[in-house]
Amino acid sequence: MNTPVSLPPGLRSELEAGLSALALDPALAAPLLDYLALLARWNRTYNLTAVRDPHEMVGKHLLDSLAMHPYVEELAGRGGALADLGTGAGLPGIPLAIVKPGLRVTLVESNGKKARFMREALRQLGLKDARVAESRIEAFAEPGAYDAITARALATLPLILELGGHLLKPGGVLLAMKGVRPDEEIAALPAGWSLRSVEPMRVPGLAAERHMVVVGRSGDAPTLPDPRPLPDSRPGA
């Protein structure tokens, strides 16, 4: 696919280095940059994301989204279903769909312009296992259909569960991407839900804190194993 806009020189090598640090194939840079170029073009007309510099987009959008890929590795291997709630322009769902073939991703977004962008992105990228659900999260009527739900900078843990917990099948989990460790949110988890794990994530090129918080129904046997550890990508490690 021809990229809709020209991207700055050096962006591919920057992304390839980040992919290597996340233990992903650097060859995946090509389709990821196609997505990024399409996002940059649409962003000129529609307010899809406040981040407009392509170099910033690599770290803050692509690599930040892909830092959670170990948590869906097993799910992708068995063709499991992930709902990305309040996905905006498709983050993290579209980057995950690119790097994890077989992962069935539903992109849940109520904003019509963002939903139209994502449909075009899925068409141009040929992502047959991903689809867009133009809906409010709480109104999305596919109860018990998903092995996992995820949300990136959407809301507090209790609110995410209030809005989208109905989508999880027995044993399903919330994979919540957070900045600093959200201990107050964890303490406020609603009845019937319990913390499975909270782990720091490394995002290449970003100094900000990132944590993955995994929450499931109390008493459920988890359906996803612990992720395999990534190699330490810190300088000198």
C-alpha positions, 0 to 999 in steps of 0.5 A: 500500500502506498503511504498517503503522506511522506513521513520524515526521514529516519522514522523507519529506523526509529520504529525498527529500533523500538520494535527490536527493543520490544522483541517484535520483528522490525519488518513490521515497521512497514505496515505500522508506518502505513497506518501512521501515514494514514493517521497523519493525513486524516489528522490534518482535517479531523481532530483524531489525536492531539499528537501531530508530530510523526516522531512523537506518534512513533513513541506515544502511539505505536510503541506505547500501544505495542508495549502490551503485546506480550499480554495478548500473545497467547490470545492471538495464538488461539484466535481469541477476541479482544475488545478495545474500548474507547479506542479513538483512532484505533490505539492500541487495537490497530497496532496490535492487530498488525503485529498479532495476526489471528487476534480478533480485535473489535474497536469500540468507539462512539465518535463517528469521524474516528470510526470512519477513519478506522474503517478506512484504515482496516480496509487499506491495511487489509486487517481482516480480523479487526472490525469497528463497532461504532457504539458507546461502550455501555451500549455495546450489546455483545455480552460475554463475547470477549476473552479480554478487554483493553483500554488506554487512557480511557477512565478509572478501573472501576468505570472501565469495568462498569462500562465494559465488564459485561463484554467479558466471558467467564475467565476473561480479563481487563488489560488496562494500560496505565501510567503510574501504578494506580493503587487508589483505583485498584483499592476501589475495584467494585465487588466481584472483581479482583486484581490479577497482577500489576506490572511495569511496562517499558516503552522504548524512547519514553521515560514516563511510567507505564503499568499493565493492570490485569483484573478479572472476576473474583473466583474465575480461573484466568484464561490468559497466562502470564506474559513472557518477559521481554529482554531488558532494553535499557542502555547498558543492561 
